[in-house]
Amino acid sequence: MRFNITALSALALALTSPVVAIDGWCNTDKTVLSDSGYRVQYPALRGGGTCVMDRGAEGKGVGALQSTLNHCYDQHLDVDNDYGTLTKNAVKAAQRKIGLTGRDVDGEWGPKTAAKMDATRGWWGWRPIAQGTERFWDCDKV
């Protein structure tokens, strides 16, 4: 009996790789208040669940990510709520900065990138200043 080594390798990889269920595009943003008074804003899925974003995504989730990329990762994106080529390239730069390598530097916002940025625990955040007319950003753990 002959076995196809490539097929067996792929099957073994599929069986040992963790599977993350994706519920859809990040179509909104979520803002939570940290213990230190910072508002932490990150991409989310309306109704809850695990979401991703890549070229073609649009909406408030993309805008939240673009703002963070500008303030915390030295990018200069228009916050236009559109995940285009410039946003994808900015995500790739951020992925490299946070220590992702190889195929994980794909320009896609998803569970692996979010976990590495620790988005839901507040690696970035802002608080209102000047009677709420401006924002002060902090890009360290808040």
BELSULGI-V988546 format. One record per residue. N is the residue number from 1. PSI is psi as a letter, one per 20 degrees, with the letter a starting at -180 (* if undefined). OMEGA is omega in radians with two decimals (NA if undefined). D_FIRST is the distance of its C-alpha to the first C-alpha in Angstrom with 2 decimals. Layout:
N,PSI,OMEGA,D_FIRST
N,PSI,OMEGA,D_FIRST
//
This chain:
1,p,-3.12,0.00
2,q,3.12,3.79
3,q,3.05,6.69
4,o,-3.08,10.15
5,g,-3.13,12.43
6,g,-3.14,15.47
7,g,3.11,14.49
8,h,3.11,13.58
9,g,3.13,16.88
10,g,3.12,18.79
11,g,3.11,17.71
12,g,3.12,18.74
13,g,-3.13,21.95
14,h,-3.12,22.72
15,h,-3.10,22.41
16,i,-3.13,24.64
17,p,3.09,27.18
18,q,-3.14,30.32
19,p,3.10,31.00
20,p,3.12,34.62
21,p,3.11,35.87
22,p,-3.07,38.14
23,i,3.11,40.89
24,a,3.07,42.34
25,q,2.99,44.53
26,o,-3.02,47.25
27,j,3.08,50.17
28,a,3.03,53.01
29,r,3.11,54.11
30,p,3.13,55.05
31,p,3.08,57.94
32,q,3.14,58.49
33,p,3.12,61.36
34,r,3.12,60.55
35,h,-3.11,62.64
36,j,3.06,64.41
37,j,3.10,65.51
38,q,3.03,63.06
39,p,-3.12,61.48
40,o,-3.06,57.76
41,p,-3.12,56.39
42,q,3.13,52.69
43,q,-3.11,50.43
44,r,3.09,49.57
45,p,3.12,48.37
46,p,-3.11,51.17
47,i,3.10,50.58
48,r,3.13,48.39
49,a,-3.14,44.73
50,p,-3.08,42.55
51,r,3.09,43.21
52,r,3.00,42.25
53,q,3.08,44.11
54,a,-3.12,43.17
55,p,-3.12,44.73
56,h,3.10,46.35
57,q,3.10,47.29
58,q,3.09,51.00
59,a,-3.05,53.55
60,h,3.09,55.13
61,g,3.09,51.94
62,g,3.13,51.58
63,g,3.10,55.27
64,g,3.11,54.96
65,g,3.13,52.14
66,g,3.11,54.14
67,g,3.13,57.20
68,g,3.12,55.27
69,h,3.12,53.71
70,g,-3.01,57.25
71,h,-3.00,58.97
72,i,-3.09,56.43
73,k,3.03,54.18
74,k,3.07,56.81
75,r,-3.10,55.72
76,l,-3.11,58.21
77,q,2.88,56.76
78,p,3.09,58.83
79,n,-3.05,58.29
80,j,3.12,57.64
81,k,-3.12,54.99
82,p,-3.11,52.57
83,n,3.14,49.24
84,a,-3.09,49.25
85,g,-3.12,48.15
86,g,3.11,50.85
87,g,3.12,49.87
88,g,3.12,46.17
89,h,3.10,47.18
90,h,3.09,49.51
91,g,3.09,46.77
92,g,3.11,44.57
93,g,3.12,47.55
94,h,3.13,48.05
95,g,3.10,44.38
96,h,-3.11,44.69
97,h,-3.13,48.00
98,j,3.00,46.61
99,j,3.06,43.82
100,q,-3.12,40.76
101,r,3.04,38.62
102,c,-3.10,35.73
103,i,3.11,34.25
104,i,3.04,36.65
105,n,-3.04,39.48
106,i,-3.14,38.84
107,j,-3.14,42.35
108,p,3.01,41.36
109,p,3.13,43.43
110,a,-3.06,41.22
111,h,-3.09,40.64
112,g,3.12,39.59
113,g,3.14,42.60
114,g,-3.13,44.92
115,h,-3.12,43.95
116,h,3.08,44.42
117,i,-3.13,47.81
118,l,-3.01,48.48
119,g,-3.02,50.07
120,i,3.10,50.78
121,i,2.97,52.50
122,l,3.03,54.80
123,i,3.03,54.08
124,q,3.10,56.42
125,r,3.13,59.36
126,q,3.03,62.86
127,q,-3.12,66.14
128,q,3.03,69.11
129,r,3.13,72.12
130,l,-3.12,75.45
131,k,3.06,76.04
132,j,-3.11,72.54
133,i,3.13,72.94
134,r,3.12,70.51
135,q,3.01,67.34
136,p,-3.11,66.76
137,q,3.00,63.09
138,p,-3.04,61.49
139,j,2.99,58.04
140,r,3.11,57.54
141,p,-3.12,56.61
142,*,NA,59.39
//
